[in-house]
Amino acid sequence: QVQLVESGGGLVQAGGSLRLSCVASRRDFDLYTMGWFRQVPGKEREFVAASRWSPSRTYLRDYADSVKDRFTISRDNAKRTAYLQMNSLKPEDTAIYYCAGTAVTAEAARYSMHYDSWGQGTQVTVSS
């Protein structure tokens, strides 16, 4: 099973920025879809962003509507690391953020059920 190790969470004021990192142990990381999800206690885990390989030999990026234009997912294949740059943070972005990995490269990568590897989670708290 692929191991994912996250870092980068913390406390930030509204309007601020944070960058999350996720290091994966998978050898063919360049073909691996990396996703970010978040969860608030008492609520379901929700999709945030995904980076997936496409047949056109580029990476497609998917975003939840709530974070589009504020968050950016990226990856450094040489370091087997995925990133989530979060700008213009809002109090409603407060959650535990999880990175996840899957071999699924279709748009279905928006759904957590398709992921088989998960990080331990990192807390992001945005104060108003």
Contacts in CASP RR format, 6 or more apart in sequence:
PFRMAT RR
TARGET T0000
AUTHOR 0000-0000-0000
METHOD contacts of the structure
MODEL  1
QVQLVESGGGLVQAGGSLRLSCVASRRDFDLYTMGWFRQVPGKEREFVAA
SRWSPSRTYLRDYADSVKDRFTISRDNAKRTAYLQMNSLKPEDTAIYYCA
GTAVTAEAARYSMHYDSWGQGTQVTVSS
1 116 0 8 1.000
1 117 0 8 1.000
2 24 0 8 1.000
2 25 0 8 1.000
2 26 0 8 1.000
2 32 0 8 1.000
2 101 0 8 1.000
2 116 0 8 1.000
2 117 0 8 1.000
3 24 0 8 1.000
3 25 0 8 1.000
3 117 0 8 1.000
4 22 0 8 1.000
4 23 0 8 1.000
4 24 0 8 1.000
4 25 0 8 1.000
4 99 0 8 1.000
4 100 0 8 1.000
4 101 0 8 1.000
4 117 0 8 1.000
4 118 0 8 1.000
4 119 0 8 1.000
4 120 0 8 1.000
5 22 0 8 1.000
5 23 0 8 1.000
5 119 0 8 1.000
5 120 0 8 1.000
6 20 0 8 1.000
6 21 0 8 1.000
6 22 0 8 1.000
6 97 0 8 1.000
6 98 0 8 1.000
6 99 0 8 1.000
6 119 0 8 1.000
6 120 0 8 1.000
6 121 0 8 1.000
6 122 0 8 1.000
7 20 0 8 1.000
7 21 0 8 1.000
7 22 0 8 1.000
7 122 0 8 1.000
8 18 0 8 1.000
8 19 0 8 1.000
8 20 0 8 1.000
8 21 0 8 1.000
8 122 0 8 1.000
9 18 0 8 1.000
9 20 0 8 1.000
9 97 0 8 1.000
9 122 0 8 1.000
9 123 0 8 1.000
9 124 0 8 1.000
10 18 0 8 1.000
10 122 0 8 1.000
10 123 0 8 1.000
10 124 0 8 1.000
10 125 0 8 1.000
11 125 0 8 1.000
11 126 0 8 1.000
11 127 0 8 1.000
12 18 0 8 1.000
12 89 0 8 1.000
12 124 0 8 1.000
12 125 0 8 1.000
12 126 0 8 1.000
12 127 0 8 1.000
13 126 0 8 1.000
13 127 0 8 1.000
14 89 0 8 1.000
14 90 0 8 1.000
14 91 0 8 1.000
14 126 0 8 1.000
14 127 0 8 1.000
14 128 0 8 1.000
15 87 0 8 1.000
15 88 0 8 1.000
15 89 0 8 1.000
15 90 0 8 1.000
15 126 0 8 1.000
16 87 0 8 1.000
16 88 0 8 1.000
16 89 0 8 1.000
16 126 0 8 1.000
17 85 0 8 1.000
17 86 0 8 1.000
17 87 0 8 1.000
17 88 0 8 1.000
17 89 0 8 1.000
18 86 0 8 1.000
18 89 0 8 1.000
18 124 0 8 1.000
19 83 0 8 1.000
19 84 0 8 1.000
19 85 0 8 1.000
19 86 0 8 1.000
20 36 0 8 1.000
20 83 0 8 1.000
20 84 0 8 1.000
20 86 0 8 1.000
20 97 0 8 1.000
20 99 0 8 1.000
20 122 0 8 1.000
20 124 0 8 1.000
21 81 0 8 1.000
21 82 0 8 1.000
21 83 0 8 1.000
22 34 0 8 1.000
22 36 0 8 1.000
22 81 0 8 1.000
22 82 0 8 1.000
22 83 0 8 1.000
22 84 0 8 1.000
22 99 0 8 1.000
22 119 0 8 1.000
23 79 0 8 1.000
23 80 0 8 1.000
23 81 0 8 1.000
24 32 0 8 1.000
24 34 0 8 1.000
24 80 0 8 1.000
24 81 0 8 1.000
24 82 0 8 1.000
24 101 0 8 1.000
24 117 0 8 1.000
25 80 0 8 1.000
26 32 0 8 1.000
26 80 0 8 1.000
26 101 0 8 1.000
26 117 0 8 1.000
29 75 0 8 1.000
29 77 0 8 1.000
29 80 0 8 1.000
30 53 0 8 1.000
30 77 0 8 1.000
31 53 0 8 1.000
31 103 0 8 1.000
31 105 0 8 1.000
32 53 0 8 1.000
32 101 0 8 1.000
32 102 0 8 1.000
32 103 0 8 1.000
33 50 0 8 1.000
33 51 0 8 1.000
33 52 0 8 1.000
33 53 0 8 1.000
33 101 0 8 1.000
33 102 0 8 1.000
33 103 0 8 1.000
33 104 0 8 1.000
33 105 0 8 1.000
33 109 0 8 1.000
34 50 0 8 1.000
34 51 0 8 1.000
34 52 0 8 1.000
34 73 0 8 1.000
34 75 0 8 1.000
34 82 0 8 1.000
34 99 0 8 1.000
34 100 0 8 1.000
34 101 0 8 1.000
35 47 0 8 1.000
35 48 0 8 1.000
35 49 0 8 1.000
35 50 0 8 1.000
35 51 0 8 1.000
35 73 0 8 1.000
35 82 0 8 1.000
35 99 0 8 1.000
35 100 0 8 1.000
35 101 0 8 1.000
35 102 0 8 1.000
35 109 0 8 1.000
35 115 0 8 1.000
36 48 0 8 1.000
36 49 0 8 1.000
36 50 0 8 1.000
36 73 0 8 1.000
36 82 0 8 1.000
36 84 0 8 1.000
36 97 0 8 1.000
36 98 0 8 1.000
36 99 0 8 1.000
36 100 0 8 1.000
37 45 0 8 1.000
37 46 0 8 1.000
37 47 0 8 1.000
37 48 0 8 1.000
37 97 0 8 1.000
37 98 0 8 1.000
37 100 0 8 1.000
37 112 0 8 1.000
38 45 0 8 1.000
38 46 0 8 1.000
38 48 0 8 1.000
38 93 0 8 1.000
38 95 0 8 1.000
38 96 0 8 1.000
38 97 0 8 1.000
38 98 0 8 1.000
38 124 0 8 1.000
39 45 0 8 1.000
39 46 0 8 1.000
39 95 0 8 1.000
39 96 0 8 1.000
39 98 0 8 1.000
40 94 0 8 1.000
40 95 0 8 1.000
40 96 0 8 1.000
45 98 0 8 1.000
45 112 0 8 1.000
46 64 0 8 1.000
47 62 0 8 1.000
47 64 0 8 1.000
47 110 0 8 1.000
47 111 0 8 1.000
47 112 0 8 1.000
48 63 0 8 1.000
48 64 0 8 1.000
48 67 0 8 1.000
48 71 0 8 1.000
48 84 0 8 1.000
48 97 0 8 1.000
49 61 0 8 1.000
49 62 0 8 1.000
49 63 0 8 1.000
49 64 0 8 1.000
49 67 0 8 1.000
49 71 0 8 1.000
49 72 0 8 1.000
49 73 0 8 1.000
49 84 0 8 1.000
50 61 0 8 1.000
50 62 0 8 1.000
50 73 0 8 1.000
50 109 0 8 1.000
50 110 0 8 1.000
51 59 0 8 1.000
51 60 0 8 1.000
51 61 0 8 1.000
51 73 0 8 1.000
51 74 0 8 1.000
51 75 0 8 1.000
51 82 0 8 1.000
52 59 0 8 1.000
52 60 0 8 1.000
52 62 0 8 1.000
52 104 0 8 1.000
52 105 0 8 1.000
52 106 0 8 1.000
52 109 0 8 1.000
53 59 0 8 1.000
53 60 0 8 1.000
53 105 0 8 1.000
54 60 0 8 1.000
54 105 0 8 1.000
59 75 0 8 1.000
61 72 0 8 1.000
61 73 0 8 1.000
62 107 0 8 1.000
62 109 0 8 1.000
62 110 0 8 1.000
63 71 0 8 1.000
63 73 0 8 1.000
66 92 0 8 1.000
67 86 0 8 1.000
67 93 0 8 1.000
70 86 0 8 1.000
70 87 0 8 1.000
70 88 0 8 1.000
70 89 0 8 1.000
71 84 0 8 1.000
71 85 0 8 1.000
71 86 0 8 1.000
71 87 0 8 1.000
72 84 0 8 1.000
72 85 0 8 1.000
72 87 0 8 1.000
73 82 0 8 1.000
73 83 0 8 1.000
73 84 0 8 1.000
73 85 0 8 1.000
74 82 0 8 1.000
74 83 0 8 1.000
74 85 0 8 1.000
75 81 0 8 1.000
75 82 0 8 1.000
75 83 0 8 1.000
76 83 0 8 1.000
82 99 0 8 1.000
84 97 0 8 1.000
84 99 0 8 1.000
86 93 0 8 1.000
86 124 0 8 1.000
89 124 0 8 1.000
89 126 0 8 1.000
90 126 0 8 1.000
91 126 0 8 1.000
91 127 0 8 1.000
91 128 0 8 1.000
92 126 0 8 1.000
93 124 0 8 1.000
93 126 0 8 1.000
94 124 0 8 1.000
94 125 0 8 1.000
94 126 0 8 1.000
95 124 0 8 1.000
96 121 0 8 1.000
96 122 0 8 1.000
96 123 0 8 1.000
96 124 0 8 1.000
97 121 0 8 1.000
97 122 0 8 1.000
97 123 0 8 1.000
97 124 0 8 1.000
98 118 0 8 1.000
98 119 0 8 1.000
98 120 0 8 1.000
98 121 0 8 1.000
98 122 0 8 1.000
99 118 0 8 1.000
99 119 0 8 1.000
99 121 0 8 1.000
100 112 0 8 1.000
100 115 0 8 1.000
100 117 0 8 1.000
100 118 0 8 1.000
100 119 0 8 1.000
101 115 0 8 1.000
101 116 0 8 1.000
101 117 0 8 1.000
101 118 0 8 1.000
102 109 0 8 1.000
102 114 0 8 1.000
102 115 0 8 1.000
102 116 0 8 1.000
102 117 0 8 1.000
103 116 0 8 1.000
104 114 0 8 1.000
104 115 0 8 1.000
108 114 0 8 1.000
END
